[in-house]
Amino acid sequence: MAKIHVTTTINGEPTEFLCDPAESMLDALRGPLALTGAKEGCGTGDCGACSITLDGRLVCSCLMLAAEAEGHEITTIEGMAEGDHLHPLQQKFLEMAALQCGICTPGVLVAAKSLLERNPDPSEIEVRYWLAGNLCRCTGYDKIVRAVMETAADMREAAR
Amino acid sequence: MNDQSNKWIGKRTIRPDGVDKVTGRAAYAADNSMPGMIWAKVLRSPHPHAVIRGIDTSKAEALPGVKAVATAKDFVDFPLDKPVPIGIQDMRWMSRNMLAREKALFHGHPIAAVAATSQDIAAEACKLIEVDYEVLPWAVEIDDALKPDAAKLFDFTEFDGKPSNIAGKLEHKKGDIDAGFAEADVIIERSFTTRPVHQGYIEPHACTVSVGADGSTTIWSSSQGQFMVRAMTSFLTGIPQSSIRAIPAEIGGGFGGKTICYLEPVAAVLSRKSGRPVKMVMSREEVMRATGPTSGSKMTVKIGAKKDGTLVAGQGVFYLQAGAFPGSPIRGAAGCSFTPYTIPNVLSTGYDVVSNRSKVAAYRAPGAPIGAYGVECVLDEVAQAIGMDPLELRLKNIARDGTKAVHGPVFQSIGFAQTIEAAIKSEHYKSKLTGKFQGRGVANGWWFNAGGESSAQVNITEDGNVVVTTGHPDIGGSRASIANITAELLGVDYNRVSVLIGDTATIGYSNLTGGSRVLFASAMVVTESAEKVIEQLKQRAAKLWGIDASAVVWENGEARPSGQHTGNFPTLTLAEIAAKATETGGPIGAGSQQNTTGAEGGFATHICDVEVDVELGTVTVLRYTCIEDVGKAIHPSYVEGQMQGGIAQGIGWALNEEYVFDKQGRVDNPSFLDYRMPVCSDLPMLETIMVEVPNPKHPQGVRGVGEAPLVPGPAAVCNAVSNALGIRFHDLPLSPMRVLAAIDANMKQAAE
C-alpha cells in the first residue's frame, strides 16, 4: 500500500515523513523520525509511556495514527528541555529522585507539563488523577507527585 | 566507615544516568536499531497442552521477505532427564520455554519464530506455519494439577513413587512440632490462597542480535544480567561465550522478571541463519501470556502460642505454582516465612507444582510474600485471640543476634527488633483511626539477600577524573550509590565520578541484578578497586617527591607527605598526579573481582490503614508506612524509592492484581487495562522509616534493601481489611467482588 506523506511540526521544527496508513504516531516517532523518547509499554493506551501533545493536548501516541499529525503541532519529551537547559520538572525529578528505571519518566514528564500548563496550582488529588494514565511500577508514585507539586510551587513563585 | 565525616555517602546526589532519563535520551532495549536489521515474530501455541507431532515451515519460508525461520530443532538439545543448571535456571527448561520441543505446555508457548524484512511480513509468515498438534487434557490451577487423574506435564516427575505434577519438595525442620503444639494455649490454623501476579515492568522484553559470518555475536538487550544473557545464548545456540558480546541496554523495570531469557537466543539463531541483525520486541499481550509471573499458591499455616504471647510452634505447608516447568520459589515461601521469629518448633514444607501456564519467573523476594501472607495473617489472629497488640506479639518473639534461623544460619547483626520498635513508636502507629469501616493491619517480612560474583574497574582519566565500570544492570539507581561511595573513598567531588555498566566483553563476570545484591556486592569490588587506586596514587606522589610510598597519606583527594617529610612538599591533587601519570609509571587504575559473602538478610515491618466501602466492596488505602532495617543508606532517596515501590506492589498484589483464565486455559486479562496494577490515584503518599543497623561484614555497612519491602505487603493490607470489617479474609486479591461476597455471607450468617 502506498505510503502517506505527512507535513507537520515536531518540537517546533517543520517536519515531513512518510507512513503507512495504519501506522501509529508512536511507531512513526520511534521509527522514521528516530525520536525514541516516547516508549511503548502496552500499545493500547493504558500505560501512558508514549505520551506526547498534539496542539497542546495530551495524547497517547500509540492510539493516534501517524497520518493525523498532518498540519498539527506535536511535542515530545525530546522537546521539553531548551538546549542544555532542563525544564523545571526535569530538574526537580532528578533532585527528588522521582524516577527509578526511567522507562515511564518521559511520559510522566510530558503529562505533568501538560497539567501545569492548565493548572499551575494543582492539589495532590488533581495531580494523582491527572497522572492516573501514566503507569509507574517502580516508585509507588510518591516522589513523582511530590516533585510535580514542588515544581508547580517553584514555577508559581518564579512567575510572581 | 567514618560515618561522622562522610561527605558523599548518605547524600541525595543526582544520579549519573539521570539527565538522559528525563530527556528521553536513555536507550532502552527497544530503542536500538542496526544497519540491515530485520524483524522477528513468534508463533505461539493456541492450546494449553498439546504434543507437537510436526511443524511445517515451508509455506512461511516461501513468503517473499522472509529471511529465516527457527524451531526447537535449531537449538542445542538438552535431554529432559539430565539437569543443566546455569545460575537460577536449568537449560532443559530454558531451551523448551524459548521454543517448545516435544510438547506445547501452555497457551502462548512459543512454537516457532520468523525473521522477515518487516514486522508485518514476519507476523503474516507465522500464520503460514503449519503445526500438527495432538491436543491433550490440561490443568491450570494447583488443585486441578494435583488431582490423581490430572494430565501430567512430564513423564519423569514422580511424587511418592507415582507420576505427579509435584516436581519438588523442600522441608525446613526445627525442634519437635507435635511437642510444640502440645505446649500451646492457643492454636490457630488457617488455609489461604494467593493468585499469580506479574512483575509488571513497563518495558516489554526486547533485543537486537547480530551474528557475523565468523560467529561473532553482538546482543543488545535489557535484562537483569548481561552475563546471564551471554551464558544462556551460548548454551542454547552453541556459540562460545567468548564470541558473544552482550551489551546491557537501560532496563525499564525487571523486579526479577528479567533474570531469565525469552528472546536473545531465538534472535541469535535467526540472525545466524539470515546473516542479518534481528530485532524482536514483545507486545504487552505476549508479556502477560508468556513471561513471568510469580506463583499462585495455596497454603495452610498453623501457629501455637502461650497465653503470654510466646510462640511455641509454627507449621506451614506451601503449594506454589511453577507454571510449565519445575522451579517455583518454594525456598522463599517455606524458608522465609517463620525466619524472623524465635519459634523453637517449626515444620515448613514447600511443594513445587507444574501446570499448564507460563513458567514463573522471579519476582522481588521470590516466594517470600506468599509465605509471609499466611504466617503474618495467622499471627494477627493469634494476637487477637490472646488479646495482645500485634506488633508487641511480634516483638516478643523476634529473632535477635545469635538466633538460629529455621533454614540454618545464625543471625549475627540484625535490626529486626529495632525495626519493630520504630514501628511501635511511629506517629502512624500511635495515631487513631476515625471512621466506621476503617482498619489497621501490620505485618513483617524477611528476605535472604544475596552476595555472589561481581567485578569492577576504577580508572583515573588523564584529566584527573574517575570512571567506574561495574557489571550489573542498574535497575533502580545503583549507579548513584556507587558514585557516592567512590567519591567518598577517593575524596573527590561526586561530579568527577562517572559510573558505567560494562558489557560482557569490557568488564569481568558479574552475576545477576537480583537478590538485593547489586549495591552490596558492587560496593565491595568498587571499594577494593578504589583502595588499590589510592595505593597507586600514593606511590606516584612518592616517586614525584623522591620519598618512600609508606611516607605518603591520601586525604581529601590529595597526597600529603607524612612522618619526617611532613610539610616538606606541597600536596598533590588527583588531577596533578594524573597529569604526570605517564612519567611516573603509566595509566592509573585498578580492578577487583570477588565472590562476595556476608550479605545479611533484609527485614521490614509495614503498617497499613484502609477504609472499606461496604456498598461497593472497594478498599482505599488511607495511610501506609514501611519501616526497614536498611543497613546503611548510601543514597537515602533511592532506598526510600525501593521501600515505596515495594509498598505499591504489595498493595496491588493484595487488592487488585491477578491472572484470570478462561475456560480454554487462556489468560483472559493480558493487558494493563484488565490486569489492574495500582495507578497514581489509587495510592496515598507512602511513608518510610529507615532503620540503620550497619552490616558489619560490609565496608560501608550495606544490607540489601530492594526486596524485603514487598514481603509484608499482602499480609499487612489483608490484616487491615480484616480488622476494618471484623471478617477474616484468606484469599487474595481482595477485589470488590470478593469483599462484597464476604460482607454478604457475614450478614447472612448473622441473620440466621
Interface residues (C-beta under 8 A of the other chain):
Chain A: R30 L35 T36 G37 A38 K39 E40 G41 C42 G43 T44 D46 C47 A49 T76 I77 E78 M80 A81 L86 Q90 F93 L94 E95 M96 A97 L99 Q100 C101 G102 I103 C104 T105 P106 L109 E124 I125 V127 R128 Y129 L131 A132 G133 N134 L135 C136 R137 C138 T139 G140 Y141 D142 K143 I144 V145 R146
Chain B: R12 I14 R15 D17 G18 V19 K21 V22 T23 G24 R25 A26 A27 Y28 A30 D31 Q199 G200 Y201 I202 E203 P204 E250 I251 G252 G253 G254 F255 V281 S283 R284 I475 G476 G477 H635 S637 Y638 E640 G641 Q644 G645 G646 I647 A648 Q649 S671 F672 L673 M677 P678 V679 C680 S681 D682 L683 M685 L686
